[in-house]
Amino acid sequence: MTVIFPITGYIFVGLFGLLIGSFLNVVVHRVPRRESIIRPASHCPHCGHVLRAWENIPVLSWLLLRGRCHDCGSPIAWRYPALELLTGLFSVVVAWQWAIHHAMSLRWSLLPALLFTWILLALTMIDLETQLLPDRITKPGMLIGLLINASALLWSGLALTTAWNALLGIVLGYGSLWLLATAYLKMTGKHGMGGGDLKLLGLVGAWLGWQAVFLTLFIAAVSGGLVAVALLLGGKGRDYAIPFGPYLALGGWLMLLWPHEIVQGYLHLLGG
């Protein structure tokens, strides 16, 4: 199918994604600390210097400041420009996929697809930094996904799946990981994953439906397992904690963009 999304559209989505990435940096820093994401204004966490407009330009400001606060000289973490760039890039990839597969003009479902992507990015960064998946994001995320898909009862433009599939997705996503976590605890006496992982898979189910839950978990297990093996070969101990949330987020995002291709690849892997 011919891509009908104009190049100016991709530029707009990319630039808007950079701005969203700047906001996600605020979310990643403040939500685990139980701080407001609205007030106070963006500031240096070391000296409290309130950022001027030119210091708040995604990526460019970090480069101009050479990665340091303008007032106190404290280093600005690499995560800030990285998350901004990733958000812009991932947003363009989502728009590109929607243009190819959804006969847009533009399809309204691009909006929830982008929102889902941004939520996964925020949760990934938070889990990598703190090994937490905050309820302040996962619980509203499940509800928002369910409501967006429930809107299909009135108008199908926004929905990524049906309301029934979304509801089953929450139950299956949360429940399947709960069973695995409980079984692991009984066999080893250790907690293999936190409650946040359960809610994140439930969130994926709420947005994409129950059909996406198993393969999301499969992708997470395979990718997480490969990283774990690499860490062991690199000298990390068996007790080294590896957050599972980023791998669940990866699986959910891939199932958003390439569900049919992944299903076909999985069936081929099974010899089907």
HELIX and SHEET records of a PDB file:
HELIX    1   1 ILE A    7  ARG A   30  1                                  24    
HELIX    2   2 VAL A   31  ARG A   33  5                                   3    
HELIX    3   3 ALA A   53  ASN A   56  5                                   4    
HELIX    4   4 LEU A   60  LEU A   64  1                                   5    
HELIX    5   5 ARG A   79  HIS A  101  1                                  23    
HELIX    6   6 LEU A  110  THR A  130  1                                  21    
HELIX    7   7 ASP A  135  ALA A  150  1                                  16    
HELIX    8   8 SER A  151  LEU A  153  5                                   3    
HELIX    9   9 ALA A  163  THR A  188  1                                  26    
HELIX   10  10 GLY A  195  LEU A  208  1                                  14    
HELIX   11  11 TRP A  210  ALA A  212  5                                   3    
HELIX   12  12 VAL A  213  LEU A  233  1                                  21    
HELIX   13  13 GLY A  245  LEU A  257  1                                  13    
HELIX   14  14 PRO A  259  LEU A  269  1                                  11    
END                                                                             
